[in-house]
Amino acid sequence: MTRSSPKSWRLATKLVRGGLDRSPHCETSEALYLNSGYVYGSAEEAEQSFDGTRQRFVYSRFANPTVAMFERRLAAVEGAEICRATASGMAAVHAALLCQVRAGDRVVASRALFGSCSWILSELLPRYGVETVSVDGTDDAQWRAALSKPTRAVFIESPSNPTLEVIDVAQVAALTHAAGGRLVVDNVFATPMLQKPLALGADVVVYSATKHIDGQGRCLGGAILCGEAFLTDHLGVFLRHVGPAMSPFNAWVLLKGLETLDLRVARHVENASRIAAFLEDQPGVERVLYPGLASHPQRDLVNRQMSGGGGMLAFTLNGGKKAAYRLLNALSIIDISNNLGDAKSLITHPWTTTHQSRTPEEKQAMGITEGMLRLSVGLEDVEDLIADLAAALDGCALP
């Protein structure tokens, strides 16, 4: 009987078994290698390991067996040639951009970004002589104008945090390549279950594995997925010397998270769809932003490039910050937290938390208002979540 090839495995099998490398002890679960260094059988072997003639582990800042299993598994799921794990999602964003730009280069990004991503683009890169330009990610004319000049890299979130803005990845990729650049996509809201940016033309995909990949609020992690050429020419040497390495223990936890990712994301989508529809019918709710709703501004695009609406939504209350705080403080099941992608439902007020450092004008330009709340829908019974929101909304309506 012919044994199946990992390349032929379907998605659910890759999530459970991709990248598995059992030790001579033949353990069922992946082995956890909590070591920083490695020993050599001879001086000659050590020399060959450092000059590249022998491929093996030499230092866990460069590579580690447990981390390597996580990287291979996520690469198989994403359909990428290469994955490199980092200590956090922001380490992944930072490395994916900084490894490829030089003073005098130009970077274009969508305006609607997570606060720390926005800081890297607007504050950090200009310190090193990199020109950065921001555009409305849903405006085709702005993309064409911005990418009519030579550009080194483009960075987008789609859907964006927290306004759930969906950007045409294929179109932006084509414009980026025509400008001589590479497109980096933060795919954390969609997860690899619902959107494949590389298949749409992106060059690099980044994740905060802290979010849905772990999915239970246990540990930090990030990932960069790309082609061999990008690793060889830019990313590999940057990671080796700058050192944003993932902990082997965190890699082991994230491997366990990948095993159930498709099951959890399906439940996130199911629950979020129900809650978004419920919120749209509530008199105190001014607006609901969820890619799975027919009312989403980029609904046709969502249908083309995503296979589901995801587990994240945003909604705006009549009454601004005061109403938002009253709802937050009235919830009994849903927790107030700036994290997302968790088994537990989590809600935050972006104006005063994740995007607090941005000016009021910058927040308004991103579509963030004082009455907006971002909800990461968890795995609880959806009827309990709806009841919790209904009771809190009733409290908001009280004089």
C-alpha positions in Angstrom: 0.0 0.0 0.0 1.4 3.4 -1.0 1.8 5.9 1.9 0.2 9.3 1.3 2.4 12.3 0.8 2.0 15.3 3.1 1.7 17.5 0.0 -1.6 15.6 -0.8 -3.1 16.0 2.7 -6.3 18.1 3.0 -6.4 21.1 5.4 -7.7 19.4 8.5 -4.9 16.8 8.3 -2.3 19.4 7.8 -3.5 21.3 10.9 -3.0 18.2 13.0 0.0 16.5 11.5 1.8 19.0 9.3 5.5 19.4 10.1 5.6 16.6 12.6 9.1 15.5 13.5 9.1 12.7 16.1 12.2 12.1 18.2 13.7 8.5 18.5 11.3 8.1 21.5 8.3 8.1 19.1 6.1 10.4 21.2 2.5 11.0 20.2 2.4 14.7 20.9 5.2 17.0 19.5 8.4 17.0 21.6 9.2 20.1 23.5 12.9 21.1 23.1 13.5 23.7 25.9 17.2 24.2 25.0 19.1 27.2 23.9 22.2 25.5 22.4 23.4 22.3 20.8 26.6 20.2 21.0 28.8 18.9 18.2 30.5 15.5 17.8 33.7 17.2 16.7 35.4 20.5 15.9 35.0 19.7 12.2 31.2 19.3 12.6 30.9 22.6 14.4 32.8 24.4 11.6 30.6 22.8 9.0 27.5 23.7 10.9 28.5 27.4 10.9 29.8 27.6 7.3 26.6 26.1 5.9 28.0 22.8 4.5 26.1 20.8 7.2 22.5 21.7 7.9 21.6 21.3 11.6 20.5 23.2 14.6 23.2 25.4 16.1 21.4 27.9 18.4 17.7 28.4 19.3 17.8 32.1 18.4 18.3 30.8 14.8 16.2 27.6 14.9 14.8 25.1 17.3 13.2 21.7 16.6 9.8 22.6 18.3 9.7 26.0 16.6 10.6 24.4 13.3 7.6 22.0 13.6 5.3 25.0 14.1 6.8 26.8 11.2 6.4 23.8 8.8 2.8 23.2 9.9 1.7 26.8 9.5 3.5 27.0 6.1 1.6 23.9 5.0 -1.7 25.4 6.1 -1.1 28.7 4.5 0.3 27.3 1.3 3.7 29.1 1.7 7.2 28.0 0.9 8.6 29.4 4.1 7.4 30.3 7.6 9.5 32.0 10.3 8.1 32.3 13.8 8.7 35.3 16.0 8.1 36.3 19.6 5.0 38.3 18.9 2.8 39.5 16.1 4.3 42.9 16.2 7.8 41.4 16.0 6.5 39.7 12.8 5.2 43.0 11.3 8.4 44.8 12.3 10.7 42.2 10.8 8.7 41.8 7.6 9.0 45.5 6.9 12.4 46.5 8.3 14.3 43.6 6.7 13.6 44.9 3.2 13.7 48.7 3.4 16.6 51.2 3.3 16.9 54.9 3.7 15.4 56.6 0.7 12.8 53.9 0.1 9.1 54.4 -0.1 6.4 52.4 1.7 2.6 52.8 1.2 0.1 51.5 3.7 -3.7 51.5 4.2 -4.7 54.1 6.8 -6.9 51.7 8.9 -4.4 49.8 11.0 -3.9 48.5 14.5 -2.3 51.2 16.7 1.2 49.6 16.9 1.3 48.9 13.1 0.3 52.5 12.5 3.2 53.6 14.8 5.8 51.6 12.9 4.6 53.1 9.6 4.1 56.7 10.8 6.8 57.0 13.5 9.5 54.4 13.2 10.2 54.0 9.5 10.6 57.8 8.9 13.3 57.9 11.6 15.4 55.9 9.3 14.8 57.9 6.2 12.0 55.8 4.8 9.1 57.7 3.2 5.7 56.5 4.2 2.4 57.2 2.5 -1.1 56.3 3.9 -4.2 55.8 1.8 -7.8 55.0 2.2 -7.6 51.2 1.7 -11.0 51.0 0.0 -10.3 53.9 -2.5 -9.0 52.5 -5.8 -8.0 56.0 -7.1 -5.9 56.6 -4.0 -4.1 53.3 -4.4 -3.4 54.0 -8.1 -2.0 57.5 -7.3 0.2 56.3 -4.4 1.6 53.4 -6.4 2.2 55.4 -9.6 5.7 56.0 -8.1 8.4 53.4 -7.4 7.6 51.8 -4.0 9.6 49.2 -2.0 6.8 47.7 0.1 3.0 48.0 0.7 1.4 47.0 4.0 -2.3 46.3 4.6 -4.6 44.7 7.1 -7.7 43.0 5.6 -10.0 43.0 7.4 -8.6 45.9 9.3 -8.5 46.4 13.1 -10.9 47.6 14.4 -13.1 48.9 11.5 -13.3 45.6 9.5 -12.3 47.3 6.3 -11.8 44.8 3.5 -9.2 45.6 0.9 -8.9 44.1 -2.6 -5.7 42.1 -2.1 -5.4 41.0 -5.7 -5.7 44.5 -7.1 -3.3 46.1 -4.6 -0.9 43.2 -5.2 -0.9 44.0 -9.0 -0.4 47.7 -8.4 2.4 47.0 -5.9 4.3 44.7 -8.3 3.9 47.3 -11.1 5.5 49.8 -8.7 8.4 47.4 -8.1 7.4 46.5 -4.5 6.2 43.7 -2.3 2.8 43.4 -0.7 2.8 42.5 3.0 -0.7 41.5 4.4 -1.6 41.2 8.0 -4.2 38.4 7.9 -4.9 38.0 11.6 -8.6 38.8 11.5 -9.4 36.4 8.6 -7.0 33.7 9.8 -5.6 31.2 7.2 -9.0 29.4 7.4 -10.9 32.2 5.7 -8.5 34.0 3.4 -5.3 33.1 1.5 -3.4 36.4 0.6 -0.5 34.5 -1.1 -3.0 32.9 -3.5 -4.4 36.4 -4.2 -0.9 37.8 -5.1 0.6 39.0 -1.8 4.3 38.4 -1.3 4.4 38.2 2.5 1.7 37.3 5.1 2.1 38.1 8.8 0.2 36.8 11.8 -0.1 37.5 15.5 -0.3 33.8 16.5 -1.3 35.1 19.9 -4.8 35.5 18.5 -6.8 32.8 16.8 -3.8 30.4 16.3 -3.4 30.0 20.1 -7.0 31.0 20.6 -7.1 30.5 24.4 -5.1 33.5 25.7 -2.1 31.5 26.8 1.0 32.8 25.0 2.5 35.3 22.6 3.7 34.5 19.1 4.0 35.7 15.6 4.7 34.4 12.1 6.0 35.6 8.7 5.1 33.5 5.6 6.9 34.1 2.3 8.9 32.6 -0.5 12.4 31.2 -0.5 13.8 34.2 -2.3 12.5 36.7 0.3 14.0 34.6 3.1 17.3 34.3 1.4 17.6 37.9 0.2 16.1 39.8 3.2 14.3 38.1 6.1 16.7 35.3 7.1 19.8 37.4 7.9 17.6 40.0 9.7 16.0 37.5 12.0 19.3 35.7 12.7 21.0 38.9 13.9 18.2 40.9 15.4 16.8 37.9 17.3 13.0 38.2 17.7 12.9 34.4 18.3 9.8 32.5 19.4 10.1 30.5 22.7 10.1 26.7 22.1 7.4 26.4 24.8 5.2 29.0 23.0 5.7 27.1 19.7 4.5 23.9 21.4 1.4 25.6 22.7 0.7 27.1 19.2 1.1 23.7 17.6 -1.7 22.5 19.9 -3.7 25.5 18.8 -3.3 24.7 15.1 -4.8 21.3 15.7 -8.3 22.8 16.4 -8.1 26.0 14.5 -10.6 25.1 11.8 -13.1 23.9 14.3 -12.8 27.0 16.4 -12.9 29.4 13.5 -16.1 27.8 12.2 -17.7 28.4 15.6 -16.4 31.9 15.8 -18.0 32.7 12.4 -21.3 31.0 13.3 -21.6 33.0 16.6 -20.4 36.3 15.1 -22.9 36.1 12.3 -25.7 35.6 14.7 -24.6 38.4 17.0 -24.0 40.9 14.1 -27.5 40.2 12.8 -28.9 40.7 16.3 -27.1 44.0 16.8 -28.3 45.4 13.5 -31.8 45.2 14.8 -31.2 47.1 18.0 -32.5 50.7 18.3 -29.5 51.9 20.3 -27.0 50.6 17.7 -26.1 53.2 15.1 -24.0 50.9 12.9 -22.6 47.3 12.7 -19.5 46.4 10.8 -19.1 42.7 10.0 -17.8 41.2 6.8 -20.6 38.6 6.9 -23.4 41.1 6.7 -25.1 42.2 3.5 -24.7 45.7 4.7 -20.9 45.6 4.8 -19.5 48.3 2.5 -17.2 45.8 0.7 -19.6 42.9 0.7 -19.0 41.9 -2.9 -15.3 41.9 -2.3 -15.7 39.8 0.9 -17.6 37.2 -1.2 -14.7 37.1 -3.7 -11.8 36.8 -1.4 -13.0 35.4 1.9 -14.8 32.2 2.7 -16.5 33.5 5.9 -17.0 36.7 7.8 -14.7 35.9 10.7 -15.1 36.2 14.4 -14.6 39.9 14.8 -17.1 42.7 14.5 -17.4 46.4 15.5 -20.5 48.3 16.3 -21.2 51.9 17.1 -23.7 53.1 19.8 -25.8 56.1 19.8 -24.6 58.3 22.7 -20.8 58.1 22.0 -18.3 57.2 24.7 -20.8 57.5 27.6 -23.1 54.9 26.0 -20.1 52.6 25.2 -18.9 52.7 28.8 -22.3 52.0 30.1 -22.6 48.9 27.9 -19.1 47.7 28.8 -19.8 48.0 32.5 -23.1 46.2 32.2 -21.9 43.0 30.6 -21.7 39.9 32.8 -20.3 37.2 30.4 -18.3 39.1 27.8 -15.0 40.4 29.3 -13.5 43.8 28.7 -10.1 43.0 27.1 -7.9 44.3 24.3 -7.0 40.8 23.2 -8.9 39.0 20.5 -9.4 35.6 18.8 -9.9 33.9 22.1 -12.3 31.1 23.1 -13.8 33.7 25.5 -15.7 36.7 24.0 -13.8 39.9 24.5 -14.8 43.5 24.0 -12.8 46.7 23.9 -13.3 50.5 23.3 -10.7 51.2 20.6 -10.8 55.0 21.1 -9.4 54.7 24.6 -7.4 51.4 24.4 -5.9 49.9 21.2 -5.8 53.3 19.4 -5.5 55.6 22.3 -2.1 56.9 21.2 -3.5 58.2 17.9 -4.8 61.8 17.6 -8.6 62.3 17.4 -8.2 63.3 13.8 -6.2 60.2 13.0 -8.8 58.0 14.7 -11.6 59.7 12.8 -9.8 59.2 9.5 -9.6 55.5 10.3 -13.3 55.4 11.0 -13.0 55.0 14.7 -15.5 57.0 16.8 -16.0 57.4 20.5 -19.1 55.2 20.4 -17.4 52.3 18.6 -16.8 49.0 20.3 -14.8 46.0 18.9 -16.1 42.6 19.8 -14.1 39.4 19.5 -16.8 36.7 19.5 -15.9 33.6 21.4 -17.0 30.0 21.6 -19.7 30.3 24.3 -23.3 29.5 23.6 -24.5 32.2 21.2 -27.8 32.6 23.0 -26.0 33.4 26.2 -23.9 36.0 24.4 -27.0 37.6 22.8 -28.8 37.7 26.2 -25.7 39.4 27.7 -25.6 42.0 25.0 -29.4 42.6 25.1 -29.3 43.2 28.9 -26.4 45.6 28.5 -28.1 47.5 25.7 -31.3 47.8 27.8 -29.1 49.4 30.5 -27.7 51.8 28.0 -31.2 53.0 27.1 -32.0 53.9 30.7 -32.0 57.6 31.5 
